Amino acid sequence: MGHFNDYEADQSRLYNLGHVEDINSSESKAKVKGIWKITGILTIITIVEVLGGLMLSETADASGMRWMLNTGFIILTVLKAYFIVSNFMHLGDEKKGMRLLVYVPLTLFIWFIIAFLADGSWWLWINENMGYSHPA
């Protein structure tokens, strides 16, 4: 039981027995600096999204450019998701094969959603403009 007395001074070591590092080391400080950098980037992207939504929403509706605003929001959201997954979920620290194992299916899933939305929009347009109706 004597070896657990060492942990009383640093409780964080109890929860991270396999990987203990000095919080005052340059490596630890670099990690904290990186976390703050990513947090700042995510904050800036979020502010741009909110301000864009508040200031450009009516203008985009009036000019018919809503699709551009929506595309911008989608790009910013995907960018935020990339930063969160790669840094806070530590996928960026993985080997290339593991990253591809996550990113490729995710990309295909996004393509899948876009393809079905496009197909649904086309089907709706056909029904509204061509007068097609299902036999009941």
C-alpha positions as a Python dict, from the first residue, in 0.01 Angstrom:
ca = {
    (1, 'M'): (0, 0, 0),
    (2, 'G'): (303, 228, 35),
    (3, 'H'): (334, 294, -341),
    (4, 'F'): (-10, 459, -349),
    (5, 'N'): (116, 730, -111),
    (6, 'D'): (312, 871, -405),
    (7, 'Y'): (-15, 946, -581),
    (8, 'E'): (-158, 1167, -307),
    (9, 'A'): (42, 1466, -427),
    (10, 'D'): (-69, 1423, -789),
    (11, 'Q'): (-420, 1278, -814),
    (12, 'S'): (-412, 1286, -1195),
    (13, 'R'): (-163, 997, -1187),
    (14, 'L'): (-434, 772, -1039),
    (15, 'Y'): (-638, 802, -1357),
    (16, 'N'): (-353, 780, -1602),
    (17, 'L'): (-121, 511, -1466),
    (18, 'G'): (21, 407, -1802),
    (19, 'H'): (117, 754, -1921),
    (20, 'V'): (251, 996, -1663),
    (21, 'E'): (418, 1318, -1763),
    (22, 'D'): (525, 1627, -1580),
    (23, 'I'): (270, 1903, -1627),
    (24, 'N'): (554, 2156, -1624),
    (25, 'S'): (748, 1985, -1905),
    (26, 'S'): (787, 2153, -2242),
    (27, 'E'): (596, 1867, -2408),
    (28, 'S'): (300, 1912, -2174),
    (29, 'K'): (302, 2290, -2222),
    (30, 'A'): (310, 2242, -2600),
    (31, 'K'): (6, 2014, -2579),
    (32, 'V'): (-185, 2271, -2373),
    (33, 'K'): (-85, 2546, -2617),
    (34, 'G'): (-211, 2331, -2905),
    (35, 'I'): (-542, 2272, -2730),
    (36, 'W'): (-588, 2646, -2679),
    (37, 'K'): (-499, 2708, -3044),
    (38, 'I'): (-762, 2460, -3167),
    (39, 'T'): (-1016, 2602, -2920),
    (40, 'G'): (-945, 2950, -3061),
    (41, 'I'): (-989, 2827, -3418),
    (42, 'L'): (-1319, 2658, -3328),
    (43, 'T'): (-1435, 2976, -3154),
    (44, 'I'): (-1353, 3191, -3457),
    (45, 'I'): (-1533, 2950, -3694),
    (46, 'T'): (-1838, 2950, -3465),
    (47, 'I'): (-1842, 3331, -3449),
    (48, 'V'): (-1821, 3349, -3829),
    (49, 'E'): (-2111, 3103, -3857),
    (50, 'V'): (-2330, 3292, -3610),
    (51, 'L'): (-2254, 3635, -3757),
    (52, 'G'): (-2301, 3500, -4109),
    (53, 'G'): (-2637, 3356, -4012),
    (54, 'L'): (-2751, 3675, -3843),
    (55, 'M'): (-2624, 3924, -4101),
    (56, 'L'): (-2648, 3738, -4431),
    (57, 'S'): (-2960, 3527, -4392),
    (58, 'E'): (-3210, 3787, -4517),
    (59, 'T'): (-2973, 3911, -4787),
    (60, 'A'): (-2922, 3556, -4915),
    (61, 'D'): (-3298, 3496, -4926),
    (62, 'A'): (-3362, 3822, -5113),
    (63, 'S'): (-3084, 3768, -5368),
    (64, 'G'): (-3154, 3399, -5425),
    (65, 'M'): (-2807, 3306, -5305),
    (66, 'R'): (-2925, 3097, -5011),
    (67, 'W'): (-2744, 2794, -5152),
    (68, 'M'): (-2410, 2978, -5125),
    (69, 'L'): (-2472, 3064, -4760),
    (70, 'N'): (-2579, 2706, -4686),
    (71, 'T'): (-2272, 2570, -4865),
    (72, 'G'): (-2052, 2799, -4658),
    (73, 'F'): (-2216, 2677, -4338),
    (74, 'I'): (-2166, 2315, -4442),
    (75, 'I'): (-1798, 2374, -4520),
    (76, 'L'): (-1741, 2550, -4187),
    (77, 'T'): (-1924, 2275, -3998),
    (78, 'V'): (-1717, 2003, -4165),
    (79, 'L'): (-1402, 2201, -4085),
    (80, 'K'): (-1504, 2222, -3718),
    (81, 'A'): (-1581, 1850, -3714),
    (82, 'Y'): (-1236, 1779, -3859),
    (83, 'F'): (-1062, 1984, -3589),
    (84, 'I'): (-1267, 1824, -3311),
    (85, 'V'): (-1214, 1467, -3432),
    (86, 'S'): (-847, 1505, -3513),
    (87, 'N'): (-750, 1690, -3196),
    (88, 'F'): (-993, 1631, -2912),
    (89, 'M'): (-1079, 1275, -3012),
    (90, 'H'): (-708, 1216, -3092),
    (91, 'L'): (-762, 1077, -3441),
    (92, 'G'): (-488, 1307, -3569),
    (93, 'D'): (-238, 1112, -3357),
    (94, 'E'): (-328, 781, -3523),
    (95, 'K'): (-150, 617, -3813),
    (96, 'K'): (-266, 694, -4166),
    (97, 'G'): (-448, 361, -4203),
    (98, 'M'): (-659, 421, -3893),
    (99, 'R'): (-745, 775, -4004),
    (100, 'L'): (-851, 643, -4345),
    (101, 'L'): (-1059, 375, -4174),
    (102, 'V'): (-1264, 655, -4017),
    (103, 'Y'): (-1253, 926, -4285),
    (104, 'V'): (-1336, 717, -4594),
    (105, 'P'): (-1665, 571, -4461),
    (106, 'L'): (-1758, 913, -4325),
    (107, 'T'): (-1695, 1071, -4666),
    (108, 'L'): (-1898, 800, -4836),
    (109, 'F'): (-2179, 849, -4584),
    (110, 'I'): (-2186, 1223, -4655),
    (111, 'W'): (-2193, 1148, -5028),
    (112, 'F'): (-2477, 901, -4963),
    (113, 'I'): (-2684, 1170, -4788),
    (114, 'I'): (-2620, 1425, -5065),
    (115, 'A'): (-2712, 1171, -5335),
    (116, 'F'): (-3040, 1082, -5164),
    (117, 'L'): (-3129, 1448, -5107),
    (118, 'A'): (-3061, 1524, -5474),
    (119, 'D'): (-3266, 1223, -5584),
    (120, 'G'): (-3551, 1321, -5354),
    (121, 'S'): (-3545, 1679, -5484),
    (122, 'W'): (-3552, 1556, -5844),
    (123, 'W'): (-3841, 1319, -5768),
    (124, 'L'): (-4035, 1601, -5600),
    (125, 'W'): (-3971, 1832, -5896),
    (126, 'I'): (-4091, 1564, -6139),
    (127, 'N'): (-4409, 1513, -5938),
    (128, 'E'): (-4483, 1885, -5913),
    (129, 'N'): (-4402, 1976, -6273),
    (130, 'M'): (-4495, 1668, -6473),
    (131, 'G'): (-4816, 1582, -6294),
    (132, 'Y'): (-4709, 1229, -6211),
    (133, 'S'): (-4921, 1053, -5953),
    (134, 'H'): (-4902, 708, -5806),
    (135, 'P'): (-5180, 471, -5896),
    (136, 'A'): (-5375, 413, -5580),
}
